[in-house]
Every structure is written in C-alpha cells, then in structure tokens.
Amino acid sequence: MSRIVYVNGEYLAEEDAKISVFDRGFLFADAVYEVSAVLKGKLVDNDAHLKRLARSLGELKMTPPATGEEIEAIQMELIRHNSIDEGVIYLQATRGAADRDFAFPKNSIPSLVMFTQKKSLSQNPAADVGITVITVPDIRWKRRDIKTVGLLPASMAKQAALDAGANDAWFVEDGFVNEGSSNNAFIVTHDGKIVTRHLGTEILHGITRKSVMELAKRENLEIEERPFTPEEAAEAREAFSTSASAFVMPVVKIDGHVLGNGVPGPVSEKMRKLYVEMAMKG
C-alpha cells in the first residue's frame, strides 16, 4: 500500500499528491520546514519544533497555514495512517501559489504539506562506528537561523563529502566551523569540555542541540558555546553532531584526522544514550 501524505487539507496516496506549479516554495524556495522524530509512535520534542516553525514563519512574514494544535493533529493522523512506530515526519509550509513575481503576493493562501518516512532512529549502525566528515566553505545565505527549504548548498556539501569518501560535511566560514550539512557540530576537548558554536544567525537553533545541552548540564558536563576552528576540531578528543533524524552521531575522523582511538568516544556515546532514553520516555 502506498504512503499516505497530507496536502492542504487532504490525506492522499503519495502518487495522487499535487501542488501548484506556481507554488512559491517551488519557484523561490519561499518556504520553511521542520522534521520531527517519531519513537514508539510518539513525536519527539515536537512542541519545540512547532515553536521554531512559528519563529521561521514570523521572520519571513509568512501567514501560518495552521495552528500548532492543528499541525500536531495532522502529524498524529499521518502516524496512524502509515503505521509509523519509528521514523520522521517532514512538514513544509509555503507562502502559497501566485503568478511568478519576486514581490510577496498580497492574497496568497499558504500551503502545508506533510509526509512520513520510516527510519531506524534508536538503533543506528552508523552511531556504533561513528562517521567521517570533511570541511567545506559555507556558501549559504546569512539567515541560517531560519529553517528554509533553500537547501542546495547543504545538498552540494553532503555530495562533496560522499564524493570524498566521507559521510558528511561541516561548513566553515571566516576560519571557524558553523555547523554540519543538516546538523549542529560539537567537539570534546582533551580536558572534557563540550564545545559548540553559540547561537546566532550563523547556525540553525537546533532542537536536538538544545535538548542534548540540557542533558549534558544535568550530568555536570562543562559546555562552552563559542566558535572553534577546523584545526581544533581535528585535534579534539571527540566530536559529534546532533539532529532530529540522527539524534547524537559520533564523529571519528575530520578532514582525514582520526580523533581519539578512531571509535566513538565516551562523551559522545553517553550523550546519545541519554538522549535516546529521554526520547523513548516521551
């Protein structure tokens, strides 16, 4: 049976789903999105994702397509329709359809699209061995705190990593690491401090990032929110990234430099374990 998706008020088989050729998300990437994890049929950190969605919409002066309560009700219906025990729900809100013009249309009706993906999140083979990353120049626009669908630079960075035999790429700007292609970046120094770039317009304000940092503070682990260089990352004791779909992902090699013993370090493993436990509890 085909997957059921949601498009502007309708639950449809994916092969029957359509949007207008004039949708501004398609023409201008005039759209924002969120990805929420699902564990045991329950949404993880979803309230925070919906709050970030509202912020993104506000920053772009975009009319919300639905209330947070309505969106969550649709998400739960999609979980039910598609029998999702573990996976993610993607949602995209656009400014709507209008004849092509760079100026914002005055009376367009916002569009809302959602779909599910079944994925193994709590048990991820990559997390057991760790991933490798390369660094690439950050060519994205300056408002990375807004979660827009303009993801071509991120896609190019990910492909550059794969072409180089790595798993992911970290963006570098003015000599400092910003974040990963679809995640926030962390290193662990040799004296045990967890370091990640401070919040600003340079990076996405990650929901999983926030939860992991709260868990680290609960465990009395020291956190420094500051920029770090690729050279510091390559010499770190450990590294990891955080995202809604990968949770905490250990990094074992950066730009060809092996970190520690070349296997996931104790801090990375601990933070992943703690986050999975928290997410499982709902």
DRENBATI-173796 format. One record per atom (N, C-alpha, C): residue in one letter; z, y, x. Coordinates in steps of 0.001 Angstrom, whole numbers, padded with zeros to 6 digits, always signed. Layout:
BEGIN
aZYX...
***
This chain:
BEGIN
m+000000-001194+000850m+000000+000000+000000m+000000+001241+000883s-000784+002256+000525s-000880+003450+001350s+000392+004290+001223r+000580+005128+002191r+001734+006015+002216r+001614+007070+001123i+002752+007426+000531i+002798+008499-000453i+003191+009786+000257v+002417+010831+000048v+002694+012133+000646v+002900+013157-000471y+003379+014331-000085y+003619+015399-001057y+002726+016575-000714v+001986+017067-001715v+001134+018239-001520v+001268+019154-002739n+001948+020265-002543n+002012+021322-003555n+002307+020819-004968g+003432+020129-005073g+003902+019703-006389g+003492+018313-006815e+002676+017641-006001e+002195+016311-006370e+002545+015272-005312y+002907+014078-005780y+003078+012924-004907y+001787+012107-004992l+001129+011937-003831l-000206+011345-003821l-000320+010274-002749a-001220+009307-002971a-001598+008411-001881a-002247+009258-000791e-001956+008942+000463e-002417+009816+001547e-003923+010034+001546e-004694+009026+001127e-006146+009191+001125e-006630+010122+000021d-005748+010433-000926d-006115+011349-002019d-005591+012762-001804a-004859+012975-000731a-004242+014281-000486a-005269+015268+000060k-005267+016487-000471k-006220+017512-000044k-005541+018878-000017i-006006+019713+000919i-005632+021131+000908i-006914+021944+000929s-006795+023218+000605s-007970+024088+000566s-008510+024342+001970v-009811+024439+002086v-010443+024801+003351v-010055+026230+003738f-009582+027020+002769f-009173+028396+003024f-007676+028536+003296d-006966+027411+003396d-005528+027493+003686d-005328+028149+005048r-004438+029123+005112r-004245+029893+006344r-003583+029072+007444g-002914+028001+007072g-002409+027109+008101g-003549+026461+008868f-004626+026150+008148f-005816+025544+008749f-006625+026577+009536l-006756+027783+008997l-007614+028799+009613l-006941+029582+010737f-005645+029871+010587f-004968+030759+011527f-003709+030166+012158a-003384+028910+011868a-002075+028351+012226a-000968+029240+011664d-001240+029818+010494d-000294+030711+009819d+000650+029839+008994a+001491+029091+009701a+002328+028091+009055a+003485+027718+009972v+004523+027217+009370v+005686+026729+010125v+005976+025305+009690y+006778+024606+010485y+007052+023210+010158y+008454+022819+010603e+008891+021690+010133e+010150+021069+010552e+009956+019556+010545v+010713+018884+011387v+010745+017422+011417v+012208+016991+011342s+012539+016229+010325s+013906+015727+010156s+013919+014212+010347a+014915+013739+011071a+015061+012303+011278a+015686+011652+010048v+015367+010372+009882v+015950+009553+008819v+016561+008312+009462l+017842+008091+009216l+018524+006888+009675l+019247+006265+008492k+019073+004975+008319k+019675+004264+007189k+019326+004933+005866g+018104+005454+005792g+017659+006093+004564g+018244+007451+004300k+018983+008001+005263k+019623+009310+005093k+019063+010309+006100l+018965+011561+005676l+018474+012623+006543l+019537+013027+007565v+019094+013321+008778v+019989+013688+009872v+019878+015190+010148d+021003+015887+010161d+021026+017321+010499d+020083+018136+009618n+019855+017687+008393n+018802+018309+007586n+019145+019727+007153d+020420+019999+006868d+020803+021358+006472d+020425+022354+007554a+020653+021980+008806a+020309+022869+009913a+018804+023053+010025h+018054+021984+009787h+016590+022098+009823h+016087+023040+008727l+016670+022957+007545l+016233+023814+006447l+016630+025265+006692k+017760+025492+007335k+018151+026863+007691k+017188+027438+008724r+016784+026615+009687r+015818+027095+010681r+014468+027370+010025l+014079+026519+009075l+012845+026754+008336l+012884+028113+007653a+013997+028408+006991a+014131+029692+006302a+014030+030852+007294r+014608+030677+008481r+014528+031728+009503r+013092+031922+009968s+012383+030812+010232s+010988+030908+010658s+010146+031633+009616l+010328+031269+008354l+009587+031919+007271l+009899+033415+007231g+011166+033747+007390g+011560+035160+007365g+010967+035951+008513e+010948+035354+009705e+010397+036047+010870e+008913+036342+010696l+008209+035518+009916l+006778+035703+009688l+006480+036375+008354k+007545+036837+007679k+007390+037494+006372k+006575+036625+005408m+006920+035354+005399m+006216+034373+004573m+007096+033994+003384t+006522+033965+002197t+007275+033600+000998t+007638+032116+001053p+008910+031763+000864p+009275+030338+000868p+008549+029593-000246p+008042+028405+000029p+007336+027646-001000p+008268+026961-001988a+009549+026851-001635a+010536+026196-002488a+011922+026516-001926t+012947+026252-002709t+014311+026435-002212t+014694+025262-001318g+015756+025426-000555g+016236+024334+000278g+016590+023111-000541e+017202+023328-001695e+017583+022211-002562e+016355+021477-003087e+015321+022230-003442e+014087+021603-003935e+013401+020809-002825i+013399+021373-001615i+012767+020669-000491i+013496+019366-000201e+014822+019408-000198e+015565+018184+000093e+015348+017129-000994a+015226+017568-002225a+014960+016613-003309a+013608+015929-003098i+012606+016687-002645i+011289+016104-002355i+011390+015136-001179q+012129+015523-000153q+012308+014644+001006q+012912+013306+000581m+013939+013364-000245m+014596+012132-000678m+013659+011268-001530e+012812+011930-002315e+011847+011187-003128e+010821+010493-002235l+010404+011161-001169l+009463+010540-000235l+010099+009360+000500i+011365+009497+000852i+012083+008384+001477i+012072+007178+000540r+012304+007440-000738r+012335+006360-001727r+010944+005754-001925h+009954+006628-002103h+008585+006153-002339h+008083+005268-001206n+008430+005651+000031n+007865+004972+001206n+008832+003992+001861s+009976+003769+001209s+010967+002805+001708s+011312+003070+003171i+011654+004302+003478i+011959+004683+004856i+013431+004412+005148d+013687+003459+005995d+015045+003225+006471d+015295+004009+007753e+014273+004060+008608e+014389+004781+009874e+013029+005402+010198g+013054+006685+010522g+011809+007392+010822g+012004+008885+010727v+010928+009605+010366v+010998+011060+010268v+010252+011536+009031i+010615+012740+008599i+009865+013437+007552i+009364+014751+008138y+008056+014939+008055y+007413+016174+008508y+007171+017055+007291l+007497+018338+007406l+007158+019286+006343l+006482+020498+006951q+005502+021024+006232q+004751+022192+006689q+004605+023179+005547a+004965+024414+005824a+004817+025492+004846a+003823+026506+005386t+002833+026881+004573t+001838+027855+004997t+001864+029069+004068r+001178+030124+004519r+001108+031325+003685r+000212+031102+002465g-000529+030008+002467g-001361+029676+001318g-002835+029894+001585a-003635+029764+000546a-005086+029878+000661a-005557+031253+000222a-006507+031803+000987a-007121+033095+000657a-008412+033204+001461d-009342+034018+000981d-010589+034207+001723d-010260+034676+003142r-011004+034200+004121r-010646+034408+005519r-010605+035889+005878d-009423+036341+006292d-009189+037716+006721d-007943+037696+007583f-007959+038406+008701f-006802+038387+009585f-005565+038987+008924a-005731+039992+008088a-004595+040602+007403a-003963+039604+006438f-002639+039702+006261f-001954+038822+005310f-002476+039077+003902p-002803+038034+003145p-003198+038233+001746p-002008+038705+000925k-002300+039499-000103k-001202+040081-000894k-000649+039123-001947n-001471+038254-002488n-001026+037451-003631n-001241+035954-003438s-001282+035484-002216s-001485+034052-001995s-000237+033274-002390i-000449+032047-002816i+000664+031173-003197i+000960+030261-002013p+002181+030267-001505p+002489+029438-000328p+002270+027959-000606s+001916+027249+000450s+001631+025822+000350s+002752+025031+001011l+003035+023843+000465l+004056+022963+001022l+003526+021536+001066v+003520+020967+002254v+003035+019606+002478v+004115+018816+003205m+004332+017573+002816m+005301+016712+003499m+004763+015288+003585f+005140+014606+004678f+004822+013180+004787f+005872+012497+005655t+005935+011183+005557t+006899+010388+006319t+006190+009595+007415q+006969+009241+008436q+006489+008322+009476q+007621+007344+009785k+007311+006060+009705k+008301+005055+010083k+008347+004942+011601k+009526+005086+012176k+009700+005000+013626k+011052+004393+013928s+011145+003716+015062s+012430+003224+015538s+013080+004327+016352l+014144+004888+015841l+014807+006018+016495l+016089+005612+017221s+016908+004822+016555s+018193+004451+017146s+018015+003501+018322q+016983+002641+018247q+016653+001734+019342q+015274+002110+019873n+015253+002775+021026n+014002+003246+021601n+013873+002705+023018p+012910+001833+023272p+012774+001241+024607p+012663+002276+025725a+012039+003424+025426a+011891+004456+026453a+013250+004992+026903a+014204+005043+025972a+015527+005547+026318a+016271+004602+027244d+015919+003334+027215d+016601+002351+028066d+016196+002490+029538v+014971+002941+029771v+014472+003045+031148v+014304+004485+031608g+014257+005426+030653g+014049+006820+030994g+012574+007157+031093i+012262+008440+031004i+010879+008886+031067i+010645+009738+032308t+009379+009942+032632t+008999+010806+033746t+008334+012057+033194v+008550+013197+033859v+007964+014451+033408v+007290+015160+034577i+006308+015967+034231i+005730+016903+035184i+005994+018310+034659t+005845+019314+035504t+005975+020693+035049t+004596+021322+034977v+004414+022190+033980v+003138+022873+033764v+003411+024334+033431p+002453+025227+033682p+002640+026639+033319p+002788+026797+031813d+003670+027683+031403d+003896+027933+029978d+002891+028979+029500i+001875+028536+028770i+000822+029436+028298i+000973+029763+026810r+002117+029436+026223r+002327+029648+024792r+002596+031121+024472w+002559+031453+023174w+002884+032816+022772w+004364+033083+023018k+004794+034328+022834k+006135+034750+023247k+007213+034516+022198r+006875+033979+021028r+007885+033752+019995r+008072+032256+019752r+008558+031585+020799r+008748+030137+020690r+009962+029774+019836d+010770+030771+019483d+011903+030537+018598d+011463+030323+017156i+010206+030659+016848i+009652+030411+015519i+008871+029095+015594k+009208+028172+014718k+008613+026834+014800k+007274+026810+014062t+006244+027355+014708t+004930+027423+014088t+004115+026173+014407v+003024+026012+013664v+002146+024860+013881v+001113+025123+014979g+001199+026248+015669g+000275+026550+016759g+000625+025742+017997l+000308+024467+017988l+000798+023517+018989l-000248+023070+020006l-001378+023770+020088l-002396+023349+021037l-001890+023375+022485p-001174+024429+022941p-000661+024385+024315p+000295+023222+024561a+001108+022889+023561a+002019+021749+023700a+001239+020442+023773s+000197+020341+022960s-000649+019147+022983s-001352+019012+024338m-001855+020129+024868m-002508+020112+026179m-001526+019712+027273a-000283+020202+027176a+000733+019854+028177a+001063+018377+028122k+001223+017851+026918k+001500+016419+026767k+000354+015583+027332q-000885+015994+027056q-002024+015238+027567q-002124+015330+029081a-001789+016502+029634a-001783+016649+031094a-000793+015681+031722a+000363+015514+031060a+001366+014568+031560a+000820+013144+031526l+000229+012771+030417l-000317+011415+030293l-001426+011173+031312d-002273+012188+031514d-003353+012062+032493d-002804+011892+033907a-001603+012448+034150a-000980+012351+035475a-000110+011106+035613g-000097+010263+034575g+000710+009047+034621g+002165+009268+034283a+002480+010417+033675a+003848+010727+033262a+003957+010621+031745n+005171+010819+031239n+005410+010704+029801n+005428+012042+029079d+005839+013096+029781d+005999+014385+029108d+005856+015500+030129a+005810+016737+029614a+005706+017912+030471a+006772+018927+030086w+007294+019607+031100w+008212+020723+030893w+007496+022012+031246f+007636+023015+030376f+006980+024301+030572f+007760+025176+031562v+007032+025804+032482v+007630+026689+033484v+007025+028084+033348e+007898+029084+033359e+007478+030480+033248e+008327+031337+034181d+007677+032175+034976d+008383+033046+035923d+009322+032257+036827g+008916+031039+037156g+009685+030236+038091g+010810+029418+037487f+010956+029455+036169f+012056+028730+035519f+011539+027816+034414v+012244+026709+034213v+011912+025775+033136v+012351+026375+031801n+011455+026371+030836n+011820+026803+029483n+012283+025611+028648e+011368+024692+028392e+011662+023522+027560e+010529+022530+027719g+010628+021404+027008g+009585+020393+027061g+008479+020663+026056s+007485+019804+026043s+006344+019994+025148s+006754+019929+023685s+007784+019155+023378s+008274+019068+021992s+009775+018793+021984n+010495+019380+022928n+011921+019094+023079n+012596+020160+023946n+013903+020166+023927n+014674+021032+024819n+015047+020265+026080a+015109+020979+027204a+015299+020354+028515a+016708+020603+029049f+017288+019558+029633f+018631+019615+030215f+018609+018972+031597i+019459+019468+032491i+019740+018760+033740i+021247+018605+033872v+021658+017664+034699v+023071+017457+035011v+023217+017653+036513t+024045+018606+036922t+024216+018907+038340t+025074+017833+039003h+025130+017881+040334h+025882+016854+041067h+027394+016986+040874d+027847+018144+040376d+029272+018258+040038d+029520+018048+038547g+028519+017502+037837g+028720+017058+036455g+028493+018082+035371k+028001+019274+035716k+027745+020285+034691k+026415+020015+033996i+026409+020207+032683i+025180+020103+031901i+024572+021500+031812v+023324+021626+032228v+022657+022926+032261v+021430+022903+031356t+021298+023931+030518t+020117+024093+029681t+019868+025572+029481r+018632+025946+029286r+018295+027360+029144r+018988+027959+027930h+019439+029200+028075h+020092+029901+026975h+019081+030194+025857l+019603+030428+024659l+018738+030730+023523l+018113+032110+023668g+016915+032234+023162g+016166+033482+023185g+014812+033212+022578t+013880+034113+022775t+012535+033892+022246t+011724+032955+023121e+012263+032594+024300e+011519+031725+025228e+011479+030273+024794i+012462+029844+023984i+012545+028434+023607i+012832+028301+022113l+012548+027113+021607l+012938+026788+020240l+014443+026541+020194h+015076+027044+019148h+016511+026837+018970h+016714+025447+018361g+016739+024453+019244g+016720+023065+018811g+017935+022659+017997i+017700+021958+016909i+018794+021465+016068i+019534+020337+016789t+018787+019402+017378t+019419+018321+018130t+020110+018878+019371r+019495+019870+020012r+020122+020558+021157r+021522+021039+020781k+021630+021727+019646k+022908+022281+019201k+023936+021178+018964s+023528+020118+018283s+024454+019028+017991s+024927+018339+019273v+023996+018115+020210v+024352+017465+021470v+025316+018328+022265m+025102+019632+022269m+026011+020527+022991m+027401+020533+022356e+027457+020458+021035e+028756+020382+020360e+029479+019085+020719l+028729+017993+020784l+029324+016714+021172l+029818+016761+022620a+029041+017391+023495a+029431+017496+024904a+030728+018302+025043k+030835+019385+024296k+032056+020200+024343k+033250+019410+023824r+033008+018606+022794r+034086+017758+022251r+034596+016784+023304e+033676+016354+024191e+034038+015417+025260e+034519+016125+026520n+034723+017455+026405n+035207+018275+027534n+034247+018277+028716l+032952+018168+028420l+031938+018294+029461l+031555+019770+029598e+031412+020233+030815e+031101+021644+031055e+029614+021894+030846i+029309+022970+030118i+027924+023324+029822i+027643+024723+030343e+026521+024881+031010e+026048+026190+031454e+024718+026483+030763e+024671+027557+029995e+023423+027973+029363e+022795+029040+030255r+021810+028632+031035r+021150+029519+031997r+019813+028908+032398p+018929+029717+032943p+017662+029167+033432p+017893+028295+034663f+017032+027314+034844f+017038+026538+036081f+015596+026348+036541t+015415+026177+037841t+014076+026072+038411t+013607+024620+038432p+012304+024399+038568p+011811+023029+038731p+012409+022354+039964e+012654+023145+041022e+013237+022596+042242e+014663+022123+041998e+015430+022903+041239e+016794+022487+040910e+016773+021240+040038a+015825+021186+039119a+015698+020016+038250a+015374+018768+039069a+014466+018922+040039a+014061+017772+040853a+015194+017258+041723e+016165+018118+042032e+017297+017724+042866e+018534+017379+042048a+018427+017447+040719a+019584+017203+039854a+020020+015741+039908r+021251+015512+039480r+021763+014142+039420r+021145+013380+038259e+020955+014099+037138e+020356+013516+035945e+019567+014584+035211a+018788+014165+034245a+018120+015080+033329a+017877+014348+032018f+017745+015128+030959f+017386+014534+029663f+016788+015615+028781s+016169+015184+027712s+015642+016113+026713s+016202+015741+025352t+016131+016689+024421t+016637+016443+023071t+015591+016873+022045s+015482+016079+020983s+014576+016413+019888s+014966+015597+018663a+014444+016014+017507a+014785+015320+016258a+014234+013905+016213s+013108+013669+016873s+012486+012350+016780s+012824+011420+017937a+013376+011965+019031a+013747+011125+020182a+015229+011187+020490f+015979+012030+019756f+017414+012208+019958f+017690+012679+021391v+018341+011889+022196v+018573+012221+023603v+017733+011252+024441m+016817+011799+025240m+015908+010969+026020m+016148+011196+027519p+016678+010199+028242p+016907+010357+029677p+015601+010583+030439v+015658+011447+031446v+014528+011707+032342v+014902+011186+033723v+014053+010378+034327v+014385+009752+035608v+013501+010223+036761k+012452+010983+036445k+011586+011491+037516k+010973+012812+037074i+010993+013813+037958i+010415+015127+037674i+009471+015499+038812d+008218+015725+038480d+007204+016078+039478d+007214+015122+040673g+007395+013847+040385g+007371+012833+041430g+008683+012612+042137h+009696+013438+041859h+011006+013297+042498h+011901+012406+041638v+012371+011323+042200v+013248+010404+041471v+014649+010990+041401l+015227+010991+040200l+016581+011505+040006l+017582+010365+040120g+018649+010617+040861g+019703+009617+040992g+019156+008298+041498n+019469+007236+040762n+019018+005893+041126n+017719+005495+040431g+017105+006474+039753g+015848+006178+039068g+016022+005498+037729v+017253+005495+037228v+017544+004923+035912v+018352+005956+035117p+018415+005819+033785p+019204+006770+033004p+020635+006897+033532g+021080+008142+033699g+022405+008391+034241g+023496+008285+033189p+024766+008260+033625p+025880+008065+032697p+026045+009179+031667v+025784+010428+032047v+025924+011525+031084v+024834+011425+030021s+023608+011179+030457s+022501+011029+029504s+022755+009887+028526e+023190+008763+029062e+023453+007607+028202e+024610+007876+027244k+025620+008559+027745k+026776+008868+026895k+026371+009797+025757m+025593+010840+026070m+025198+011789+025036m+024284+011135+024002r+023430+010230+024433r+022591+009517+023469r+023443+008645+022555k+024373+007921+023136k+025242+007039+022359k+026044+007846+021330l+026598+008967+021767l+027403+009794+020875l+026561+010372+019741y+025344+010792+020082y+024508+011375+019044y+024073+010334+018021v+023676+009165+018487v+023263+008098+017567v+024433+007719+016657e+025618+007619+017218e+026791+007292+016406e+027027+008352+015331m+026932+009626+015722m+027124+010708+014765m+026060+010664+013667a+024804+010431+014072a+023708+010416+013108a+023838+009241+012150m+024281+008111+012652m+024452+006920+011809m+025518+007154+010737k+026540+007918+011100k+027617+008195+010128k+027175+009141+009038g+026115+009901+009324g+025606+010851+008333g+026464+012075+008224
***
